[in-house]
Amino acid sequence: MKRAFYSALGFVGDSDVAADLAQEAFIRAYSNFDSFDDSKKFFTWYYKILRNLSLNRIRDDERKGFLSLSENETDNSNAAVDFEADEEKRNLELALMKLEASDREIIVLKEFENYSYEEIADLLDMPVGSVMSKLYYSRKKLSKIFLKIYE
């Protein structure tokens, strides 16, 4: 469930919505388990359900005129948090949320969830070379957005 939560969080940037999406995806996976192909990995199949739910949520939110940005969650146990590091983290989250969902997805899978190129290719059902190319261009887009924040 933790892995699913962080995957959804990478899409929507809101922890409450991510938890709801991960739970809904598990419910749908359970309800449709008879269509699961035993020769495939469960998480790959489940991830496609979660991905579709997340993209639908983003689309619906955009139609309604709002997109959830990351919550600024604070760690009350450490009052002496370095302000610059915290600001950089918020700016990175903001930049990520400004990316298109497909760009954000591939960056989150590689950089935050540490999937290999082969695993990402399997999850997204695309060739490894396409994953590498998409990741390269998504990183460039993220870099441009991130640098604009500091201008």
C-alpha positions, -999 to +999 in steps of 0.1 A: +000+000+000+029+023+007+043+019-028+009+026-043+004+057-021+037+072-032+029+064-069-004+082-066+012+110-047+036+115-076+006+121-098-017+143-077+006+159-052-020+157-024-016+130+003-053+127+011-062+123-025-033+099-031-045+077-002-080+076-016-067+067-051-045+039-038-074+025-019-098+028-048-073+011-071-069-018-046-107-022-045-109-022-083-081-047-085-097-070-060-131-067-078-115-076-111-089-100-099-104-127-122-090-107-152-055-107-138-029-126-159-009-148-136+021-147-160+025-109-153+036-091-122+007-080-099+021-045-093+024-039-130-013-047-135-023-028-104-002+002-113-021+005-146-054+007-126-039+033-102-024+053-131-057+055-149-075+065-117-049+092-111-050+106-146-088+107-145-086+126-112-062+151-127-084+155-158-115+160-136-098+185-114-085+205-144-120+206-158-133+219-125-107+246-127-083+235-099-053+213-096-042+201-062-007+213-054+015+195-029+006+201+007+032+218+028+034+191+054+056+200+084+075+179+107+067+192+141+093+169+158+122+189+143+116+226+148+151+236+136+145+226+099+168+243+076+148+270+058+167+269+025+164+231+022+127+234+030+122+261+004+141+241-022+119+211-015+087+232-019+100+247-051+108+213-065+073+200-056+058+231-072+079+226-104+069+189-105+032+198-102+036+222-132+047+194-154+023+174-175+012+142-158+032+119-181+064+139-175+058+140-138+050+102-138+082+091-154+104+114-132+087+101-100+091+065-111+128+069-118+140+095-093+117+090-063+107+054-065+140+042-080+126+019-106+150+007-133+145+017-170+133-019-176+107-017-148+094+016-160+091+003-195+071-026-182+049-003-160+042+021-189+041-005-216+068+012-238+102+003-251+132+010-228+147+034-253+115+054-252+116+055-215+152+068-215+142+095-241+111+105-223+130+108-190+156+129-206+131+154-221+110+154-189+141+163-168+148+191-192+113+205-188+115+202-150+149+220-150+134+249-170+104+252-147+126+249-116+150+277-128+120+300-136+109+297-100+142+312-089+142+341-115 
